[in-house]
Amino acid sequence: MPSDGCETAQLFFCRRCGDCCKGYGGTYVTGQDIEAICRYIGAEPRDFIARYCNLSGERSVLAQRADGYCIFWDQLCTIHPVRPRMCRAWPFIESILVDPENWRIMGNSCPGIRTDIPLQQVEESVRRILSKQHG
């Protein structure tokens, strides 16, 4: 989802380690996410939700296996071409704008996040990236 390749590459390079696919309370999925994944795996939305999702409040989240990983993680994301919006956005998320220190916190568990960049620069970049996504 990040659209400015140059800017994102300065801040983040995905190492495909799967650490972001593990143990963070689940990945919210929108109706559009569910439709795209269902087309990709050949499932009906009702069956998909029953088999692959849990509820968090009133929202669907992708289920996690006993080891804490997303149900679709198998050394790589098995639905990567249609991964949920939340996954596509990572790590350029709103919580960085709430508190830029979240970038460093996230960097403690994600080896692809550069934490040597001044937080003001990170915040400005994330703000630009998010405005392009929503604009």
C-alpha positions in Angstrom: 0.0 0.0 0.0 2.8 2.5 0.6 3.0 4.4 -2.7 6.2 6.3 -2.5 8.9 3.6 -3.0 11.8 5.9 -2.5 10.5 7.4 0.8 9.4 4.1 2.2 12.7 2.4 1.3 14.5 5.0 3.4 12.4 4.0 6.4 11.5 0.4 6.0 12.6 -2.7 4.0 10.5 -5.8 4.5 12.8 -8.8 5.4 9.9 -11.3 5.1 10.6 -12.6 8.6 6.9 -12.8 9.6 7.4 -11.1 12.9 4.6 -8.7 12.0 2.3 -11.7 11.4 2.7 -13.0 15.0 1.0 -12.2 18.3 -0.4 -8.7 17.9 -4.0 -9.5 18.6 -5.0 -10.3 15.1 -5.4 -8.5 11.8 -8.6 -6.6 11.2 -10.2 -7.4 7.9 -12.7 -5.2 6.1 -15.5 -6.4 3.8 -13.3 -5.6 0.8 -10.4 -7.6 2.4 -12.7 -10.6 2.9 -14.1 -10.4 -0.7 -10.6 -10.3 -2.2 -9.2 -13.1 0.0 -12.3 -15.2 -0.8 -11.8 -14.8 -4.5 -8.2 -15.7 -4.1 -8.7 -18.9 -2.1 -12.0 -19.9 -3.6 -14.2 -19.5 -0.5 -17.6 -18.1 0.3 -17.5 -15.1 2.7 -19.7 -16.8 5.3 -17.5 -19.9 5.3 -14.3 -17.8 5.3 -15.4 -15.9 8.4 -16.4 -19.0 10.2 -13.2 -20.8 9.3 -10.5 -18.1 9.3 -11.7 -15.3 11.5 -12.4 -14.5 15.1 -14.3 -11.5 16.4 -12.7 -8.6 18.2 -15.7 -6.6 19.5 -17.9 -6.6 16.4 -15.0 -6.6 13.9 -13.6 -9.7 12.2 -9.9 -10.4 12.6 -7.8 -13.1 11.0 -7.4 -16.1 13.3 -4.1 -16.9 14.8 -2.6 -20.4 15.1 -1.6 -21.8 18.5 2.0 -20.5 17.9 0.6 -17.0 17.6 1.1 -16.6 13.8 -1.6 -15.6 11.4 -3.5 -18.5 10.0 -2.2 -17.6 6.6 1.5 -17.5 7.5 3.6 -20.4 6.3 7.1 -19.2 6.1 5.6 -16.5 3.8 2.2 -15.0 3.6 0.0 -17.4 1.6 -2.4 -14.6 0.7 0.2 -11.9 0.0 -1.3 -10.7 -3.3 -4.6 -10.0 -1.5 -3.4 -9.4 2.0 -5.6 -7.2 4.2 -5.3 -3.4 4.0 -3.9 -3.4 7.6 -1.0 -5.7 6.4 -0.4 -3.7 3.2 -0.1 -0.5 5.2 2.5 -1.8 7.7 4.5 -0.1 9.2 3.1 3.2 8.0 0.1 3.4 10.4 -1.8 6.1 12.2 -0.3 5.3 15.6 2.9 6.8 14.4 1.1 10.2 14.1 -0.4 9.8 17.6 3.0 9.1 19.1 6.1 9.0 16.9 7.9 6.9 19.6 5.7 4.0 18.4 8.0 3.8 15.4 10.9 2.8 17.7 8.7 0.5 19.7 7.6 -1.3 16.5 11.3 -1.3 15.4 12.1 -3.5 18.4 10.1 -6.3 16.9 10.5 -5.6 13.2 14.0 -5.9 11.7 13.0 -4.0 8.6 12.1 -0.7 10.4 15.0 1.7 10.5 15.2 3.3 14.0 18.3 5.4 13.3 16.2 8.1 11.5 15.1 11.2 13.6 11.5 10.7 14.7 10.4 14.1 13.3 11.5 12.9 9.8 9.7 9.6 10.4 6.5 11.4 11.4 6.6 13.7 8.4 7.2 10.8 6.0 4.5 8.7 7.5 2.1 11.7 7.3 2.9 12.1 3.6 2.6 8.4 2.9 -0.8 8.2 4.7 -2.1 11.3 2.9 -1.3 9.7 -0.4 -3.0 6.5 0.6 -6.2 8.3 1.7 -6.1 11.0 -0.9 
